Amino acid sequence: MLRVGSIVIRVDDLQRQTEFWTKALDYVPRDNEATDFMLLRPRDGAGPNVSLDRVHSKVQVPPRIHLDLYTEDQAGEVERLIALGATEVHWDKRPPDADYVILADPEGNRFCVVGVS
């Protein structure tokens, strides 16, 4: 049986992206001396890891894959993530009643903040 162990995001600035994603997800970095890879794990141990791989890669729009992050406080989380360095992405095809907001991390990797209740 398979399970998702880690979602890998290609990054240019490993330190900046580590700071963003640890604060965004409340993850903690694994002790690591590598300068080109960082594994982030959930502080409470629940959920998949997010790994940051310092390999230059052109951001593709629309992305072939992205994260959907679920929250009961969508407006509050969007505001918090923007304060951490995310930017809102406007998409002409987004339905008016969409339950998601599209954001991009500091390097342009897109993800959605999905409101659940």
N, C-alpha and C positions, 0 to 999 in steps of 0.2 A: 504494500500500500504506500502511496506517495502522499506527501504533504508539503505545503509551501514552507520552506525553511528561511529563505531570505529573498528579498526583492532588491535587485541591484540597480543602482542609478549611476550613470557615467557623469563625472564631474571634472571641472578644470581646477577649481580652488578647493582642495580637500578640507582645509581648515575652516573656511567660511561655510561650506556646505555642511560640515559636521556640526558647527555651531547652530545653523539654521534648523536642521532636521532633528537634533537632540531636543531643542527647545520646542519645536513645532509638535513633535510626537511624545514628548516626555520620555525619550529613550536615553540610554546611557551607552557611551562607547565602551567596547571591549578593550581591555589593556592590549595595546598594540604598538609596536615600534616601527611598523611599516610606514613609509612616506607616500605610498600610492594606493592604499586601501584601508577602509575603516568599516568595521562591522558595528552597527548600532543595534542594541537589543532593548526590548520593552523593560522598563524599570520594574514592573510587576511580574514579568515573566510570561505574560499572556500575549499571544499574537506572533506574527512572523518578524524576523529581523529585517532591517533595511541596511544594505551594504552600499558604501560609496566607493566607487572605483575611479581613481584618477587616471582616466584615459580620455583624451580629447575626442569629442564626438559632436557632430553638428546636430543641433536641435531640429527635430523634424516636426513640421506643422501641417496637418494635425499629427499628434504623436501616435505611434502604432500601439502604444500601451501607456496607461497612466494609472495613478492611484485614485481611488475614491475613498475619502476619509469621512466617516460618519460621525455626526454630533447631534445632540439635542439643542445646542445653542449655536445655530449656524451664524447668525449676525455677530455674536460675540467672538466666535472662533475666526471668522473672516477678518474682523478688525485686529485681533491678536496676531494673526499670521502676517497681515500687511505690516504691522508694527515691527515684526521680526525681519522683514525684507521681501516678503512675497508681493506680487503685483496681481491685480485683477485682470483677467483676459476677457475681452468682450467678443462674443461670437454671434454673428448675424442669424444663425440657424437655431439658437437657443430658444426653446419655447417660452412664452411668457409665464407659464405656470410651472417652470422647471423647479425641481427640488434641490438643485445644485448650483454652486457658484464656481466658476473656473478660475483658478489661480495658477501662478507660475512661481517657482522658487527663484532665488536670486540669480540663477544661471539660465532661467527660462524653461526648466522642466515643468510641464503642466500637471496639475492634479485638481481634483474636484472636492469641494466641501459639500457634503450632502446632508441636508436637514432631515432628521428622523424624529418621530415623536411617538 
